[in-house]
Amino acid sequence: MLQGKNQITIRQTLIIFFISIFSPAIRILPNIGARLGHEALWLGPLIASLALFMIFDVLGQIFKNDNVGNLGDFFELSMGKLIGVLIRFIYLIWIFILYLIYTRYYAERLVTSIFKDTDIRFFLLVMMIVVFIAIRGRLEVFTRFCEISFLIFTAITAMFFIFLLPSVSVENIYPLTDQDIIPAIKSTYPVLGLWGYMTFFMFLGDHIKDKNQITKYRNKYTIFLAISTSILLIILVGSLGYRIVMRMSLPFFNANKMITFAASLDRLESILLSVWVITDFIIITAFATI
């Protein structure tokens, strides 16, 4: 469905990846990370950044070869046509399952948070129609939308973090001892699962004009992702405590209820929910495109 010379840059691809994992990050990482890492879960992204460095390097080596248009081409060239097609098929099934899961998550979030008396199938249908329209357009248009959305949700999320700072209790995240080393390592599991989505986007390699320069962005983007994710977890665990976070399905929304001086602002949570819906649309559209 991608039309003509639908070319984007590797920087734009990474921005799509970053904003795509925002939604599952605030839904999955706090809950699972608290179960595995307890109060040390905020160290998970920092430790996992080492693996992300390696992913950047491996992809950089792969796309140095001019014969490799996308990740699927690499599998066929290195492992043969039959195995390459099989790996493509496995990725296809994997991404399709994730597409269905995140579509369901999006609809359930709206039904359980705001539209409690609405049939969930209505939201599923609306999202699928919007995504179908989006993937019929040009990839550049979708990319520009992602760039604008990235700036907006970064600013709004940073604002919420600042509002929540007074609620953070240092005792919930510090001190850490040598007994927290293993839990901290375990807390990297869900982080690596999400960050591994970056390989999915390299199946769009034919439409990424400077993909061989991916290592150029390794340091800056890895550090940004690791630090921003750690701050998210510090804010949540520091505000609520890991025992409460691990029992909540949406701890980020519960933490925002602790913003006391903003209690007079109407529908404050709706702002965050709107941003979250946009990121849902982006990750679902990205998976559909891939």
Secondary structure, 3 states (H helix, E strand, C coil): CCCCCCCECHHHHHHHHHHHCHHHHHHHHHHHHHHHHHHHHHHHHHHHHHHHHHHHHHHHHHCCCCCCCCHHHHHHHHHCHHHHHHHHHHHHHHHHHHHHHHHHHHHHHHHHHCCCCCCHHHHHHHHHHHHHHHHCCCHHHHHHHHHHHHHHHHHHHHHHHHHHHHHCCHHHCCCCCHHHHHHHHHCHHHHHHHHCCHHHHHHHHHHECCHHHHHHHHHHHHHHHHHHHHHHHHHHHHHHCHHHHCCCCCHHHHHHCCCCCCCCCCCHHHHHHHHHHHHHHHHHHHHHHC
